[in-house]
Amino acid sequence: MKQYNVAVAGVTGAVGNVLLSIMQERKFPVKNLTALASVRSEGKKIKFLDEEIEIKELSENSFKNIDIALFSAGASRSKEFAPHAAESGAVVIDNSSAFRMDDEIPLVVPEVNPNDAFRHKGIIANPNCSTIIMAVAIKPLYDISPIKRIVVSTYQSVSGAGAKAIAELEKQSREIICEGKKVINCSVFPVQIAFNVIPHIDVFLENGYTKEEMKMHNETRKIFNDYNLSVSATTVRVPVFTSHSESINIETRDKITVSQARKAFLEGSGLTLMDDISNIVYPTPLDSSGKDNVFIGRIREDISVENGLSLWAVGDQLRKGAALNAVQIAELICGIKS
Ligand SMILES: NC(=O)c1ccc[n+]([C@@H]2O[C@H](COP(=O)([O-])OP(=O)(O)OC[C@H]3O[C@@H](n4cnc5c(N)ncnc54)[C@H](OP(=O)(O)O)[C@@H]3O)[C@@H](O)[C@H]2O)c1
């Protein structure tokens, strides 16, 4: 089997870490791994396939002989360095928001629009984590009937905001429980996250939505190539370490019954159905964390519209919402069957 020289930019981060585990788990044929991060991490070592690999500083010259460059070092680093990687001959798969809405750059969820990956010109964008989870969840329903409108509320874990956010929830929880502190400092989140719920992810825009909420609208339309579909999202940060949950209401052109939906989810790709309320079975973040699939439960007819369904979807956003989706795209373009 052909082997590939792979670079990971942002290797020390929450997503970078999971990218390494997923490539190892799925036996992605890595010939050489180049580990890249900021100057702060230069010289430190990471372990990959029993080898200690020294981290180098991400620079324009990091990509000589690289076949695949997985970027998860933030949008400004992607904007600055991904074009150099592509010019050096690598295919970039970018986890940031830098290129997602660029018409020339495909935005890919392999379960939904795999063919778009092949029209890349050197860069492929990975969608926003909440968008990926929702796209995988609604795809089997979309195949039965076009979806006209989605109203979604997210319950997003702190690891969605990176390694420093995980540390902030740990620290605040410890300070409140163990030290009885009353005044809690916040640096990553705008207000205290421990024992709280924050209806604010990313910056507020003029229309009153946040950027994260508008990403769910704009990216879903691009992935499904359906600009009649509208998404109204409220994105919320909750004190959970890993996995995003989403309450999703969809309005379809044609009626989809609950049993049709269940069958479609059972046959759909990348999904696990956990929907048996008589036995108190529904998915929670603890069920999906560390797993690849998006978990679906609480399927019911939406009583407020004629053709509507309500459901609950939960997915590990570091895996399917980021690293796994990126590695699946790499497998796709390399012709590797997963
Ligand atoms: N977390 C998620 O669930 C998730 C999901 C989907 C997409 N994403 C996206 O993935 C990207 C990474 O997110 P994350 O959560 O992994 O963040 P993170 O934990 O904060 O990690 C950031 C990474 O970027 C590196 N970095 C920061 N500044 C740099 C610089 N000037 N030059 C080179 N490297 C630099 C850091 O290296 P040092 O350790 O050396 O500082 C670290 O490896 C972001 O664009 C984010 O929006 C995240």
The ligand as a Gaussian input file, in Angstrom:
#p B3LYP/6-31G(d) Opt

LIG

0 1
 N      -11.757000      21.628000      19.556000
 C      -12.691000      21.228000      18.706000
 O      -13.615000      20.460000      19.047000
 C      -12.649000      21.679000      17.278000
 C      -13.559000      21.138000      16.386000
 C      -13.540000      21.521000      15.048000
 C      -12.593000      22.437000      14.627000
 N      -11.714000      22.960000      15.519000
 C      -10.723000      23.918000      15.015000
 O       -9.443000      23.296000      15.064000
 C       -8.442000      24.277000      15.344000
 C       -7.666000      23.853000      16.589000
 O       -8.555000      23.762000      17.681000
 P       -8.135000      23.093000      19.071000
 O       -9.391000      22.994000      19.816000
 O       -7.289000      21.896000      18.855000
 O       -7.242000      24.291000      19.708000
 P       -6.109000      24.209000      20.835000
 O       -6.309000      23.057000      21.731000
 O       -6.062000      25.570000      21.428000
 O       -4.769000      23.962000      19.984000
 C       -4.243000      24.949000      19.140000
 C       -3.033000      24.391000      18.398000
 O       -2.559000      25.404000      17.498000
 C       -1.173000      25.630000      17.763000
 N       -0.841000      27.029000      17.540000
 C       -1.325000      28.114000      18.187000
 N       -0.706000      29.226000      17.742000
 C        0.181000      28.841000      16.797000
 C        1.140000      29.511000      15.974000
 N        1.297000      30.843000      16.023000
 N        1.884000      28.776000      15.116000
 C        1.740000      27.429000      15.065000
 N        0.868000      26.730000      15.821000
 C        0.092000      27.427000      16.660000
 C       -0.990000      25.274000      19.221000
 O        0.375000      25.009000      19.447000
 P        1.076000      25.340000      20.883000
 O        0.682000      24.222000      21.804000
 O        2.517000      25.326000      20.535000
 O        0.555000      26.668000      21.319000
 C       -1.873000      24.030000      19.309000
 O       -1.196000      22.921000      18.782000
 C       -9.190000      25.618000      15.489000
 O       -9.171000      26.277000      14.239000
 C      -10.590000      25.188000      15.843000
 O      -11.562000      26.138000      15.450000
 C      -11.708000      22.593000      16.829000

